[in-house]
């Protein structure tokens, strides 16, 4: 028997704080070489794509993979979770909400470590589904006095602020100029942009940036100057970045950036990567990696066992 869990059950069983704890555990596991994963593989077909992301978490005794399909503008996500000792399939978990939470959580973990201790303002560029967990995560790890939200559609930014104000202590303000959001102490880009939306001249000294929207070479949220101004650059996976990171591609091709200059997510948890001073701009480039999915799936599965949630399937 395996446990099948729906999106609604995932939403009920875990929250952003659970997700942050899970991705932080993954960071420590990666630093200790207890997490193994393969970069995202994309299988292109006539009418869409199949995406596969496998990982093993030795210290948590599980392995698994996230698979998702994108056809006709619709994306369907699932995580398959296995027992690390027996190979038994433990659970199949619908993973749209899970993915939203773990992506936000990773930005929260990076912000917690890299942002200045006195950071007081947060700028969010993007107001879609992923932006919700980005906001929740940074609010969970830092105390901000102001939050500014920019969207290409101002009415959407206002609607986002009205919706999220119910769960936000600081006042949320929709802004019409992206520069207003970019001039904050912490800035997150969560867009589907193909061309830069955040420009280096907009960034203030000592800010921290989370860039989470692009995971294909054809997508860019940051212009070259935004990357060049960063004294500390961290990516979740260099190997995956070589296949997916459009934000770094122009500088890499010009020889102005080298992969040896870029730290990895695991380095945040081994004291290798850290802010050098209060004036340094720091950048976390998040593409989404499989260990985050498997770690949070394990939390969901454990909670399901505790609460007897989910449907048991005879497989």
C-alpha positions as CSV (number, residue, x, y, z in Angstrom):
1,X,0.0,0.0,0.0
2,X,1.2,3.5,-0.8
3,X,-0.1,6.8,0.4
4,X,-1.6,9.2,-2.2
5,X,-1.8,12.9,-1.1
6,X,-3.6,15.7,-2.9
7,X,-2.7,19.4,-3.2
8,X,-5.3,20.2,-0.6
9,X,-3.8,17.7,1.8
10,X,-0.3,19.1,1.3
11,X,-1.5,22.6,2.0
12,X,-3.1,21.4,5.2
13,X,-0.2,19.3,6.4
14,X,2.8,21.7,6.0
15,X,3.5,25.5,6.0
16,X,6.3,27.8,5.0
17,X,8.1,27.3,8.3
18,X,8.1,23.5,7.8
19,X,9.5,24.1,4.3
20,X,12.3,26.5,5.5
21,X,13.3,23.9,8.1
22,X,13.4,21.2,5.4
23,X,15.5,23.1,2.9
24,X,17.9,24.2,5.7
25,X,18.3,20.5,6.7
26,X,19.0,19.8,3.0
27,X,21.7,22.5,3.0
28,X,23.4,20.9,5.9
29,X,23.1,17.5,4.2
30,X,24.5,18.8,1.0
31,X,27.4,20.4,2.9
32,X,28.1,17.0,4.5
33,X,27.7,15.1,1.1
34,X,24.7,13.2,2.5
35,X,22.5,14.4,-0.4
36,X,22.9,13.2,-3.9
37,X,20.9,14.6,-6.9
38,X,20.8,14.8,-10.6
39,X,20.1,18.1,-12.4
40,X,16.7,18.5,-14.0
41,X,16.2,16.6,-17.2
42,X,13.7,17.7,-19.8
43,X,12.3,15.4,-22.4
44,X,10.8,17.3,-25.3
45,X,7.9,15.8,-27.2
46,X,5.7,17.1,-30.0
47,X,3.1,18.6,-27.7
48,X,5.0,19.3,-24.5
49,X,7.7,18.4,-22.0
50,X,8.4,15.8,-19.3
51,X,10.7,17.2,-16.5
52,X,12.4,14.8,-14.1
53,X,14.3,15.7,-10.8
54,X,15.7,12.8,-8.7
55,X,17.5,13.0,-5.3
56,X,18.6,10.8,-2.4
57,X,18.8,12.0,1.2
58,X,20.9,9.4,3.0
59,X,20.6,10.9,6.4
60,X,16.8,11.0,6.1
61,X,16.5,7.5,4.8
62,X,14.6,8.3,1.6
63,X,15.0,8.9,-2.0
64,X,12.7,10.0,-4.8
65,X,12.0,12.2,-7.7
66,X,9.7,15.0,-8.8
67,X,8.2,14.6,-12.2
68,X,6.1,17.2,-14.0
69,X,4.6,17.6,-17.4
70,X,3.9,20.9,-19.3
71,X,1.4,20.5,-22.1
72,X,-0.8,23.2,-23.6
73,X,0.0,25.7,-20.8
74,X,-1.0,23.3,-18.1
75,X,1.6,21.9,-15.7
76,X,1.1,18.8,-13.4
77,X,3.5,18.0,-10.6
78,X,4.0,14.8,-8.6
79,X,6.7,13.6,-6.1
80,X,7.3,9.9,-5.7
81,X,8.9,9.1,-2.3
82,X,10.8,5.8,-1.6
83,X,12.2,4.1,1.4
84,X,16.0,4.3,1.3
85,X,16.5,0.8,2.8
86,X,13.9,-1.3,1.1
87,X,13.3,0.7,-2.1
88,X,9.6,0.5,-1.3
89,X,7.4,3.2,-2.8
90,X,6.0,5.1,0.2
91,X,4.0,7.9,-1.3
92,X,2.8,9.7,-4.4
93,X,2.3,13.4,-3.6
94,X,0.7,16.1,-5.8
95,X,3.4,18.7,-5.8
96,X,2.4,22.1,-7.1
97,X,1.9,23.5,-3.6
98,X,4.9,21.6,-2.4
99,X,7.1,23.2,-5.1
100,X,5.7,26.6,-4.3
101,X,6.6,26.2,-0.7
102,X,10.1,24.8,-1.2
103,X,11.0,27.5,-3.7
104,X,10.0,30.3,-1.3
105,X,11.7,28.5,1.6
106,X,15.0,28.4,-0.2
107,X,14.9,32.2,-0.7
108,X,14.0,32.5,3.0
109,X,17.0,30.4,4.0
110,X,19.3,32.4,1.8
111,X,17.9,35.7,3.0
112,X,18.4,34.6,6.6
113,X,22.1,34.0,6.0
114,X,23.1,36.6,3.4
115,X,20.9,39.7,4.1
116,X,22.3,42.4,6.4
117,X,21.2,42.1,10.0
118,X,19.5,45.5,9.9
119,X,17.7,45.0,6.6
120,X,14.3,46.6,7.0
121,X,12.7,46.9,3.6
122,X,11.7,44.2,1.1
123,X,11.0,44.6,-2.6
124,X,9.1,41.9,-4.5
125,X,9.1,42.0,-8.3
126,X,6.3,39.7,-9.5
127,X,2.8,39.1,-8.1
128,X,1.9,35.6,-9.2
129,X,1.5,32.3,-7.5
130,X,5.2,31.9,-6.7
131,X,5.4,35.4,-5.3
132,X,3.1,34.3,-2.4
133,X,5.6,31.9,-0.9
134,X,8.5,34.2,-1.6
135,X,6.8,36.9,0.6
136,X,5.8,34.4,3.3
137,X,9.3,33.0,3.5
138,X,11.2,36.3,3.9
139,X,8.7,37.5,6.5
140,X,9.3,34.3,8.4
141,X,13.0,34.8,8.7
142,X,13.3,38.6,9.0
143,X,11.4,41.6,10.4
144,X,10.7,44.2,7.7
145,X,9.0,47.6,8.3
146,X,8.0,48.0,4.6
147,X,7.2,45.8,1.6
148,X,6.9,47.1,-1.9
149,X,5.4,45.0,-4.7
150,X,5.9,45.6,-8.4
151,X,4.1,43.9,-11.3
152,X,3.9,44.7,-15.0
153,X,0.2,44.9,-14.3
154,X,-0.3,47.4,-11.5
155,X,-3.8,46.2,-10.7
156,X,-2.5,42.7,-10.1
157,X,0.1,44.1,-7.7
158,X,-2.7,45.9,-5.8
159,X,-4.8,42.7,-5.7
160,X,-1.8,40.7,-4.5
161,X,-1.2,43.2,-1.7
162,X,-4.8,43.1,-0.6
163,X,-4.8,39.4,-0.5
164,X,-1.4,39.0,1.2
165,X,-1.9,41.8,3.7
166,X,-4.1,39.4,5.7
167,X,-1.0,37.3,6.5
168,X,1.6,40.2,6.6
169,X,2.5,42.3,9.6
170,X,4.3,45.1,7.6
171,X,2.2,47.2,5.3
172,X,2.3,46.0,1.7
173,X,2.5,48.7,-1.0
174,X,1.9,48.2,-4.7
175,X,4.3,50.4,-6.7
176,X,4.2,51.5,-10.3
177,X,7.9,51.8,-10.9
178,X,10.1,48.7,-10.6
179,X,12.9,50.9,-9.3
180,X,10.9,51.5,-6.1
181,X,10.9,47.8,-5.3
182,X,14.5,47.3,-6.4
183,X,15.8,50.0,-4.0
184,X,15.0,47.9,-0.9
185,X,17.4,46.0,1.4
186,X,16.2,42.6,0.2
187,X,14.8,42.2,-3.3
188,X,13.2,39.1,-4.8
189,X,12.4,38.6,-8.5
190,X,9.7,36.0,-9.1
191,X,8.6,36.5,-12.7
192,X,8.4,34.6,-16.0
193,X,10.4,37.3,-17.8
194,X,12.4,36.5,-20.9
195,X,14.3,39.8,-20.6
196,X,15.7,41.6,-17.5
197,X,13.3,43.2,-15.1
198,X,15.9,44.1,-12.4
199,X,18.8,46.4,-13.4
200,X,22.0,46.9,-11.6
201,X,21.8,50.6,-11.2
202,X,18.6,50.2,-9.2
203,X,20.2,48.2,-6.4
204,X,21.2,49.9,-3.2
205,X,24.5,49.3,-1.5
206,X,24.5,46.3,0.8
207,X,21.3,44.8,-0.6
208,X,20.5,41.1,-1.0
209,X,18.8,39.7,-4.1
210,X,16.9,36.4,-4.6
211,X,16.4,35.7,-8.3
212,X,14.0,32.8,-8.6
213,X,11.9,33.2,-11.8
214,X,14.2,31.8,-14.5
215,X,15.3,28.2,-14.9
216,X,16.0,28.1,-18.7
217,X,18.9,29.6,-20.7
218,X,16.4,31.7,-22.7
219,X,15.1,33.5,-19.6
220,X,16.6,36.4,-17.8
221,X,15.4,38.5,-14.8
222,X,18.7,40.3,-14.1
223,X,20.7,42.5,-16.4
224,X,24.5,42.1,-16.6
225,X,25.2,44.9,-14.2
226,X,23.0,43.4,-11.5
227,X,25.1,40.3,-11.5
228,X,28.4,42.2,-11.8
229,X,27.6,44.3,-8.8
230,X,27.2,41.3,-6.6
231,X,30.3,40.6,-4.5
232,X,28.9,37.3,-3.3
233,X,27.0,35.1,-5.8
234,X,25.4,31.8,-4.7
235,X,23.5,29.4,-6.9
236,X,21.6,26.3,-5.8
237,X,23.6,24.0,-8.2
238,X,26.5,25.0,-10.5
239,X,26.0,21.8,-12.6
240,X,22.3,22.6,-13.1
241,X,23.1,26.3,-13.7
242,X,25.3,25.4,-16.6
243,X,22.2,24.1,-18.4
244,X,19.6,26.5,-17.1
245,X,21.0,29.8,-15.8
246,X,20.2,32.5,-18.4
247,X,20.9,35.3,-15.9
248,X,24.6,34.4,-15.9
249,X,25.0,33.4,-19.5
250,X,25.9,36.8,-21.1
251,X,28.7,37.4,-18.6
252,X,30.0,33.8,-18.8
253,X,30.2,34.1,-22.6
254,X,32.1,37.4,-22.3
255,X,34.5,35.9,-19.8
256,X,33.4,38.5,-17.2
257,X,32.1,35.7,-14.9
258,X,33.5,32.2,-14.2
259,X,31.7,29.3,-12.5
260,X,34.6,29.2,-10.1
261,X,33.5,32.6,-8.8
262,X,30.0,31.2,-8.0
263,X,29.3,29.5,-4.7
264,X,26.6,26.8,-4.2
265,X,23.7,26.6,-1.8
266,X,25.5,24.0,0.3
267,X,28.3,26.5,0.9
268,X,25.9,28.7,2.9
269,X,25.8,25.9,5.5
270,X,29.5,25.2,5.8
271,X,30.7,28.7,6.5
272,X,32.3,28.9,3.0
273,X,29.9,31.5,1.7
274,X,29.0,34.5,3.9
275,X,28.5,38.2,3.6
276,X,31.9,40.0,3.7
277,X,30.6,43.4,4.9
278,X,27.6,45.7,5.2
279,X,28.2,47.3,1.8
280,X,28.5,44.1,-0.3
281,X,25.6,43.2,-2.6
282,X,24.7,39.5,-2.3
283,X,22.9,37.4,-4.9
284,X,21.1,34.0,-4.6
285,X,20.2,32.4,-7.9
286,X,17.5,29.8,-7.4
287,X,16.5,27.4,-10.1
288,X,15.0,24.7,-8.0
289,X,16.7,21.4,-7.1
290,X,15.4,18.0,-6.3
291,X,16.7,17.6,-2.7
292,X,14.4,20.4,-1.6
293,X,11.4,18.5,-3.1
294,X,12.3,15.2,-1.6
295,X,13.0,16.7,1.9
296,X,9.7,18.5,2.0
297,X,7.9,15.4,0.6
298,X,9.3,13.4,3.6
299,X,7.8,16.0,6.0
300,X,4.4,15.7,4.2
301,X,4.5,11.9,4.3
302,X,5.4,11.8,8.0
303,X,2.6,14.2,8.9
304,X,0.2,12.1,6.8
305,X,1.1,9.0,8.8
306,X,0.6,10.9,12.1
307,X,-2.8,12.3,11.1
308,X,-3.9,9.4,8.9
309,X,-4.3,11.7,5.9
310,X,-4.3,10.6,2.3
311,X,-5.7,7.7,0.4
312,X,-4.1,4.2,0.5
313,X,-3.5,2.7,-2.9
314,X,-2.9,-1.1,-3.4
315,X,0.3,-0.7,-5.5
